[in-house]
Amino acid sequence: KTVVDDDGVAIFWKKDKFKAIELGFLKFPSSKKSEAVIAVVLENIKTEKRINVLTTHLPSGDEKKKEKERLDVLENYDETWDAKRIFRTSFGWRKCNYGDFAQQFNGILSFVAHYVKRELYDSSTTIFALDANSRPLFPLVAVDGGSKRTNTWNSIHQGIPNLDSVWVQSGKLLATGESTSSSKFPASVNKMRGPSSNQPNKIGEHQCELIDHIFTNGQESQLIEDIKGQKMAPILYESREGKAELELNPTQKIPSDHFPVVVDITLSGLVTESEYQSVDRLMELLRNQEERISRLENEAEVEGITNGETW
């Protein structure tokens, strides 16, 4: 029996600027929960440029066996992965499987990589956002029968070509996952479970770390670190004690145990609104110029006929 999990994921967009033209779904194999990756392809209504947005929520837990669980949903050749999608057509939404591509899916990494590769033929940009439940410097665990040691951060950052972390692009982390600050570390979650928690073994455990991630093949990204006086992720702390213990979430301002991650991403091949308006104005000037030339030619033709000249 499938258990509906409350750790769901969703994607929202501005419907006055974008329309969804494809929805994809990759379900975790052998899962008692309804866990999956959601993918939506958005098309800019004006420019027709596309953005592929994917999101998921990886298994939680700070033990190495939990990290192994996370790695198994990122890449696992021993399981059968179920991928489905629907397309928008002139007749409405229609089911359409991934065809031969589905045979190449062996986990989340290959599913995300499928969308990243689309840039080659449609100039689209891919954005992959997730609650990884794993910090960049999580201790490495053995995979592939012990022949390789890795963690969630390295698997994503190194496993998908042309995909980079917004933490790296914005200068908060090195590619190794280490903080660029010698005295502070970044965090996207700062919480401590109380006595009412349904996870009694985690009561009193202080979690202050960077587990929320956004990866993209966009050209560059810039973090929005403050909105109307409220700090956005990442929050920088010198220690998990002291100040961090006094700023636990949730609060009345932040009703989640996670800080929001807000970022501006420069999309690959996507014409910005200002660029679109500039081109629109240029086309209008050209049309006006053509009309003016046509009018002058007509006036000259009339004048030539009046003077008895042949054109």
Buried (B, 14 or more C-beta within 10 A) or exposed (E): EEEEEEEEBEBEEEEEEBBBBBBBBBBBBEBEBEBBBBBBBBBBEEBEBBBBBBBBBBBBBBEBEBBBBBBBBBBBEEBEBEBBBBBBEEEEEEEEEBEEBBEEBBBBBBBBBBBBBBBEEEEBBBBBBBBBBBBBBBEEBEBEEEEEEBBBBBBBBEBBEEBBBBBBBBEBBEBEBEBEEEEBBBBBBBBBBEEEEEEEEBEEEBBBBBBBBBBBBBBEBBBEBEEEEEBBBBBBBEEBEEEBBEBBBEEEEBEEBBBBBBBEBBBBBBBEEEEBEEEEEEEEEEEEEEEEEEEEEEEEEEEEEEEEEEE
